[in-house]
Amino acid sequence: MPIDDAQFKAAMSHFVSGVTVVTTAHAGQRYGLTVASFASLSLHPPLVLVCIEKSVKSHDAIAMAGKFGVSILSASQQDVSGRFASKVEDKFAGMAVREGELGLPLIEGANCTLECRVHSQLPGGDHSIFVGEVVEVQISEGAPLVYYRSGYREIR
């Protein structure tokens, strides 16, 4: 018997994840969304992956731009996570961002930012798996924003 959507979502909610905002810029416009499906993939070369739903605007923008940024959020950035998870038209309005080396918008105050060139794009059901080669990293110290069972949590 196939697993239903609610059962699958409930099962996946038991996996603890950090919270990232994935951004890109294409044709003079900035795009961004909150992403929990992020992982390190390879050290040589330095590769990460993000899984992006095919129906969101950021998906096609990343594919066309050929680059994306990842801001790994700090514990104090729940509002940033919520903003980029929302359907607000201009998610960057009022946000503290800086432009990275590749011209990508990156979230200020994040624990870490990565700038990536798209290495490959793979099918993943209703998502695409974007593999990015990391070309620039900036690291700050701070507690991470953690998501578990449909809510933010603290590490103790």
C-alpha positions in Angstrom: 0.0 0.0 0.0 1.5 3.4 -0.9 2.3 5.9 1.8 0.0 8.9 1.9 1.3 12.5 1.8 0.4 13.2 5.5 2.2 10.1 6.7 5.3 10.9 4.6 5.4 14.5 5.9 5.0 13.4 9.5 7.9 10.9 9.1 10.2 13.5 7.5 9.4 16.0 10.3 11.4 13.8 12.6 14.6 14.7 10.9 16.4 17.7 12.4 17.7 20.2 9.9 19.4 23.5 9.8 17.6 26.3 8.0 19.0 28.1 4.9 17.9 30.8 2.5 18.9 30.0 -1.1 19.1 33.0 -3.3 20.0 34.0 -6.9 19.9 36.9 -9.2 18.9 36.8 -12.9 17.9 39.5 -15.4 18.1 42.2 -12.8 15.8 40.5 -10.3 16.6 38.8 -7.0 15.0 35.5 -6.0 15.1 33.6 -2.7 13.4 31.0 -0.7 13.8 29.1 2.6 15.3 25.6 2.1 15.8 22.8 4.6 16.9 20.3 1.9 20.5 21.3 1.8 23.6 19.1 2.3 27.3 18.9 1.8 28.1 16.5 -1.1 31.8 16.4 -1.8 35.1 17.8 -0.6 37.1 17.5 -3.8 35.6 19.4 -5.6 33.7 21.3 -2.9 30.1 20.5 -3.7 26.7 21.1 -2.0 23.2 20.3 -3.0 19.9 22.0 -2.6 16.5 20.6 -3.6 14.1 23.2 -5.1 10.5 22.6 -6.0 10.0 22.9 -9.7 6.9 25.2 -9.4 8.6 28.1 -7.6 10.0 31.1 -9.4 13.5 30.6 -7.8 13.8 27.2 -9.5 13.9 28.5 -13.0 15.9 31.6 -12.0 18.7 29.3 -10.5 18.7 27.2 -13.7 19.0 30.3 -15.9 21.5 32.2 -13.8 23.7 29.1 -13.3 24.6 30.2 -9.8 23.1 30.4 -6.3 23.9 31.5 -2.8 23.2 29.7 0.5 22.8 31.6 3.7 22.9 29.2 6.7 20.7 31.1 9.2 21.5 31.8 12.9 19.1 31.2 15.8 18.1 34.8 15.8 16.8 34.7 12.2 13.5 33.0 12.5 11.9 36.1 10.9 14.2 35.8 7.9 13.2 32.1 7.5 9.5 33.0 7.7 9.8 35.8 5.2 11.6 33.7 2.6 9.1 30.8 3.2 6.2 33.2 2.5 4.5 34.2 -0.7 5.4 37.9 -0.2 6.3 39.3 -3.7 9.4 41.2 -2.6 11.1 39.0 0.0 14.1 41.2 0.1 12.3 44.4 1.1 13.6 45.5 4.5 16.1 42.6 4.6 19.7 43.2 5.5 21.6 41.7 2.5 25.0 42.0 0.9 26.2 41.3 -2.6 28.6 38.4 -2.8 31.5 37.9 -5.2 29.2 36.4 -7.8 26.7 39.2 -7.6 24.3 37.1 -5.4 22.2 38.5 -2.6 23.4 37.0 0.7 21.7 37.3 4.1 23.5 39.5 6.6 23.9 38.0 10.0 23.9 34.4 8.7 26.2 31.9 10.4 27.7 31.1 7.0 27.2 32.1 3.4 28.3 30.0 0.4 28.4 31.1 -3.2 28.0 28.4 -5.8 28.1 27.8 -9.5 25.6 25.2 -10.7 27.6 22.0 -11.4 24.6 19.9 -12.4 20.8 19.7 -12.1 19.2 16.4 -11.5 15.6 15.2 -11.4 14.0 14.6 -8.0 10.3 14.0 -8.4 8.5 17.4 -8.1 11.9 19.0 -7.2 15.2 19.5 -8.9 18.4 18.7 -7.2 20.9 21.5 -7.9 24.5 20.6 -7.2 26.6 23.6 -6.7 30.4 24.0 -6.7 31.3 26.3 -3.8 33.5 29.1 -5.0 33.3 31.5 -2.0 32.6 31.0 1.7 32.1 33.5 4.6 31.8 32.1 8.2 30.5 33.8 11.4 30.0 32.4 14.8 26.6 31.9 16.4 24.0 29.4 17.4 22.2 27.8 14.4 18.5 28.0 13.5 17.2 24.5 13.8 13.9 23.0 12.5 12.3 19.9 13.9 8.7 18.5 13.8 7.3 21.7 12.2 8.9 24.2 14.5 12.1 26.0 15.4 14.1 24.4 18.3 17.1 25.3 20.4 20.2 23.2 20.8 21.0 22.7 24.5 
